[in-house]
Amino acid sequence: MDASFPDSVAVDYTDGEGEDPADYPSLQHKLEKAIEVTKTGLEEYENPAVMWTGGKDSTLTLYFINQVAEQYGYEKPTAVFIDHFQHFESIMEFVEHWAAEWEIDVVYARNEDVGAYVEEHGLEPGDDISVDALSEHNQHHVRNILEYEEDTFPFLLDTYVGNHLLKTVALNDALEKYDIDGVISGVRWDEQEARADETFFSPRHDPDLFPPHDRIQPILQFAEADVWEAFWNYVVPDTVDAFPDEGYVPDSAEDLPEGVSQEDVPISPKYFAGFRSLGSEVSTDKTTEEPAWLQDLEGTTERAGRAQDKEDLMERLRDLGYM
């Protein structure tokens, strides 16, 4: 990493301070801001990367990257996919398919040490992992950074230790390995309380916690309903030739236009099946069979299907480098 960082980039770290989605009153306002932030991110950072989970928010962010790169001739950044060993299989397939379609290079960030222990001992989600059996690197994070004192922790993604080792440590190791200075992320103000004060360019410069970098966050201003409006009016029509230009919103996977299959649409099949937020296979559920975009987006909580242990710890996890 350049020793002059963050002086090597010229971004406004206060951009978006004190704002919320209502400050961008129309979808057009939100789109224009997303393009602006994306363009600045691709211009200002020497080696940016985009976090891609296969979920709606990171896929929308990747759409803006594709649009800006094509229009202005930028090289598309590498996509970093955090493989925490507990994914829905369909999400992995979705990422691999659309990476090929969009000509995106994907690198997989994994905590190989934890993964090797799990494989060697034939563990299932929820089984215990011995802290002392892990590498010094992982033990340092568990004991010194998390200040966790138990001898074991459960092999579960959406817990304090599990989330940190399987996602945050894996991400930080990838940032260091690939010398990434700007992380383009699909977080939103309205998605979780711990993200409500974020800015469009957010510094992460403490070398004791993570490789110094900035978070570039083009879709903070989108509410959940805006994300789906953008998909059905822009992302899908721009991607699928046989799809109407605007205004067509399907009721199900069977309600797509003639000649269009679910596999043609850059939306995870889990959203068609009723999931609104995608986490691990063992800790994410749905409350209805309705597609995500048809549910009560205003009156219900988007992340209600996610494990609440992690949700309650979100602010602390984000201090340590979680997205």
N, C-alpha and C positions, 0 to 999 in steps of 0.2 A: 504493500500500500504506500502511495506517495506520502513522504513525511510531511508535506505541506498541507495535507488534507486536514480541515475542510476548506482552507483558503484557496484551493485549486478550483473550486466551483463557485459560481455566482448565482445563488438562488435566494429567494426571500423566504426565510424560515417562519415569518409571521403570516404568510399568505394563507388565509382561511381562518385566522385566529378569531374566536368569538362568533363564528358563523355556524349555520346549520342548513339543512336542505331547503328551508323556506327562503333563504337568501338567493336561491337560484329558482325563480318562480315557474319556469317552463322547462320542458325537456330540452328545448333548443339551448337555453342558457346552460344547462348541465352538460350537454354534449360539447358546446364550445369550450367550456372550462376544462373538460377532460382532454380535449385535443391540445389545448394550450399547455397543460401540465405535462402531458406525454411528450410533446415536442421539446419542451425545456429539458425534460429528463434525458431524452436521447441526445440532445445537444451538449449538455453540461458535464456529463459523467463519462469518464474514459472507458469504463467497463461495466455498464449497467446490466442487470438481469431482471427478469420478471418472475415473480412467484406464481406458479400455476398449480392449482389444486384439482382442476377439472370442474370446480363449482361455478355457479353463475357469475359471481363477482370477478373472479380472476379471469374467467373466459371473456367477459365483457372488457376487462382491462386489456387483454391480449388483442381483442378486436381493434381497440383504439391504437395499439402499437402497430398492428398490421396496416391500418389506414394511414397513420403518420409516416411510417417507414416507406410505404409505397408512394405517397404524395411527394415527400421531400427527399427521397433517395437515401434514407438512413439504413444502415445494416440492422437487421432484426436482432435484438438481444437474445441471449440464451434464456431458456425457461428452466427454472429450478423447481423440481417436483420433490417434495419431502415424502419419502416412502417410510412410513412408520410401522409397516408390517401388519396393519389392521384395516386396510382399505377394502371397500366394496370392489369386487373384481371388475364390475362394469365401469368403474371410474378409471381404473388403470387402462382398460381397453379404450375408453373414450379419449383419454389423453394421447395414447399412442396413435390412434386413428387421426385425430385432428392435428397432431404435430406433423404427421406426414402430409396431410392435406394442405396445411398452411406453411410448410417448409420451415418449421421451427426446430432448432436444436434443443433437446431436452437433456439435462443432467439430473441424476437422481441423488438426492441428499439422504443418506442413511446413517444411523448410528450403528456401524458395522459390529462394534464390540457387543452391544446389547443384542443385536440380531444373531450373532454367533452363539451367544449364551443360550438364547431362546431355542435355536435350532439344535444345539448340542444336547440340551436337556428335554427336548420335545415338549416345550411349554405351550399352553393354551392361554388366551387372554384371561387375566385374573389370577393366574399362577404367580407364585412369589419368585422374585429375582434377588439373589444375595448381593448386597452392595460390595462386600469384600472380594467377590469373584470378578468384579469389573476392572477395567483399566484404571491407571492412576488418573487419567484425564477425566473419566466419568466419576470416579470417587471424589475428585476435587470438586466437581460441580454438586454432587449430592451432599457432601459433608461441609464444604467451605462456603459455597454460594447459596445453596438452599438451606443449609444448616439442619439437615434431616438427620435424625439420630437413631432411627430404627435399623435393625440388621437387614431387613428385606423391604422390598416395595412390590406392589402388584404390577404385573405386565399388562397395564391398561393405559391407553392413550390419554384419556381425559381425566387424569389425576395430576397432582402437583409434580411429583417426581417423574412419572411417566411422560407427561406432556413435555417437561423440560428436556429430558434426555432424548426422547424419540423425535421431537420436532425442533426445539430451540437449539440444542447442542448440534444436532445434525445440520441445521441451517447455518449456524455460525462456523462450523467446520468447513462447509461448502463455500461460504463467503471468503474464508481465508485461502482455501485450496485454489479457487478460481480468481482470486484477487478482485472481487466484486466491490465497487465503490458506491453503487446506487441500486437499491432494491425497489423495483416497481411492484406495488402491492395493491390488491383490490379491496382494502378495508373501507368501511363506510361509517359516517358519523352515527347513523341511526341504528346500526346493527347491534352495538353493545355499549353499555355506559362507559366502559374504560376507554373507548375509542372516540368519545364525543368531543374531546378537546384536541384532537389531532389537527395538524396543519398539512398543507399539500406537500411541503418538503419538510421532513422531520428528521433532525439529526440523531444519530446513534454513535457517539464519539468516545465513549468510555472504554479504553482498551482493556480494562480489567474485567469487563463483562462480555464484550463482543468485538470482532474486527471492526474498526471504525468505518462507518458507512452512513449514507442517508437513506431514508425511506421516501419514495416518490409515490404519491397516492392520488391518482387521477380521478377516482370516483367517490371521494368522500361525500360529495354533494348529492349523490343519488340515494333516494329512499328505495325500499324494496320494490314498490310498485313501479318506480322509474326504471329500475333494472329490467323488469319484464317488458315494459313499454319499449325500451330501447331494443331489446331482443327481437320483438315481433315486428317492429317498424324499420329496423336498420340492420341488425346483425344477421338475422335469418334471411331477409330478402336479398341482402348483398352477398350472401353465401350460397343460396340455393336458387338457381336460375328459374325453376318452375314455381317459385313462391311468389304470391302477389306482393307488389311493391310496398303496400302499407295497409293496415286496418284489419288484416285477417288474424284472428287469435283462435287457435284450435281448442276444442273442448277435451280432447284426449289424443293419444297417439293414433287412434283410428280416424280422427277428424282432420288429418292433414290433407292439403290439396292433392288432386289427382297427379300421380306420378312422383309424389314425394313420400319417402319413408322416414321413419324415426331416425334411422342411421344417417340420413342426409342432413339432419338438422343439428347444428352445433350446441345442443342443450343436452345435458346428461339425462339418460333415461330415468334416473332416480327422481327427477323433478316431475316427469310425466306420471310417475307412480305415486306421487303425493308427498315426497320429502321436500321440505323448504330450506333446510340447511344440512350440509353434508359433512359428517365427521368420520369417526371410525365405524366399522361394520357392527361392532358390539356395543357401541354407546350412542347410536343415533337411531331415532325411531320416527314414526309419522303418526299423525292423529286422524288422518282422513285419506281416502283414496283419490280425492280430487287433485288434479295437477296443481303445482305450487302457485302458479299465476292466477288461478281461479279461487283461491282460498281467501279468507277474511284477513287481508294483509294489514288492515288498520286496527282491527279489534283483537288480534291475537299476536303472540310473541313469536318472532321468526325462529329463534334458537331454542324454543321450548322442547324440541325433540333431542337436544344435545344433553350430555351428562352435566349435571349442575355443579358437581365438585369443581370442575375446571372453570365453569362460568363464574362461580363465586370468587375464584382466585385470579380472574383475568387481569386485574390491574398489576398485581405482583408479577405475574408471568410476563406481561408486556414490559415491565421494567427490566427483565432479564433478557429480553430480545425476542419474545414471542410476537407473532404478527397481530 
